[in-house]
Amino acid sequence: MTDFLQFIEDNLQITYILILSIFVGIEVIKSIPAVLHTPLMSGANALSGVVIVGAILVMLHADPADYLALALGFVAVVLGVLNVVGGFAVTDRMLQMFKKKK
Amino acid sequence: MDILLNIIYLIATITFIVGLKKLGHPETAKKGNLIAASGMGLAILGTIFIHELAVPPLIYILIGLAILIGSIIGWLIAIKVEMTKMPELVSLFNGFGGASAALIGLVEYSKNVSDVTQATTIVAGVIIGAITFSGSLIAWGKLNGSLKSVVKIPFYNPINNLLFIGIIAFAAFMIATGVDSQLLLYALLASGLAYGVLFVLPIGGADMPVVISLLNSLTGIAAAITGILYDNMVMLVGGILVGSAGIILTIAMCKAMNRTLGSVIFGAFGGGEAAVVGN
């Protein structure tokens, strides 16, 4: 228990950000029309591609002689970019379709 | 330099929130998507170029190459896909994001294993990333028809729950003992992958969008966890936004289909009685 309290104390700022972000996420999505469910899911999916930032950090910190880390980091960047670029592009196309219908 | 990068991350975070907000209204949705995309681009460029590390040119070339390959493939798939195949594509991309998070964990584990907090975030990232990767691939397969829509496994529920408890216990063991074993880490990755498959396999095709939304939310959580590891605010806030918004969206999608999240996830186990109630 004391460990847990110590952890909260050490990471107070992050804990605040975490909790506030959860509420922002909930508020932002509240009461959206059902037609937008799929585009919104797709847009959120593109946003979750933000892991790419971590993948780039892996590459930047990698030792050039550590081929395994380089290879894994490389694949992680490729997959992350696929998630980001593909995600935003598909969302854009979905929304175009949505406009045509209207 | 550091301040500049942090300001860029701050701007990117704001674009994510504004973009997500605008995506929720029909008139502004397209603009919202563009705003979020430009914020993401800014965050990526900032991460690559703004730092004080001595990075050899080879690594810059590799990063550039990886981004080029990913962009071209992602763009081409997104442009060429038929309209009706879009939901399954979202699932596929989401799986890639999860895989990326898991790979980051694989690389970082041995460097950070001595620190309990770091080891916890890494192990959690590997497990969640693996589950979303394999789960999303199964969802993708189901939607494009290459997988039979409902697979019935005997004693499905106990097996699945046991596996889940086993993974948690395994992860706790690794964190508690601080073993620096890549082999155990790969075993953890494999069990996460297996759980993702088992989790999605029995769920019916009609419920797939809900499952994809749920897995998407999990990818966001994996990104946020990785953000804690790097003390990186744009990953943390962006990931949590997707995580919490994704769960609300998942519940909203269930409501639109007149079902509860529980009946979608566990309904398949009960021989479809929940589906009957829903209909």
Interface residues (C-beta under 8 A of the other chain):
Chain A: F7 N11 I14 I17 L18 S21 I22 F23 V24 G25 I26 V28 I29 K30 I32 P33 A34 V35 L36 H37 T38 P39 L40 M41 S42 G43 A44 N45 A46 L47 S48 G49 V50 V51 I52 V53 G54 A55 I56 L57 V58 M59 L60 H61 A62 P64 L68 A69 L70 L72 G73 F74 V75 A76 V77 V78 L79 G80 V81 L82 N83 V84 V85 G86 G87 F88 A89 V90 T91 D92 R93 M94 L95 Q96 M97 F98 K99 K102
Chain B: F16 I17 G19 L20 K21 L23 G24 H25 P26 A29 K30 G32 N33 L34 A36 A37 M40 A43 I44 T47 I48 H51 L53 V55 P56 L58 I59 L62 I63 L65 A66 I67 I69 G70 S71 I73 G74 W75 I77 A78 I79 V81 M83 M86 P87 L89 V90 F93 N94 F96 G97 A99 S100 A101 L103 I104 L106 V107 E108 T117 P209 I212 S213 N216 S217 T219 G220 A222 A223 A224 T226 G227 I228 L229 Y230 N232 M233 V234 M235 L236 V237 G238 G239 I240 L241 V242 G243 S244 A245 G246 I248 L249 A252 M253 A256
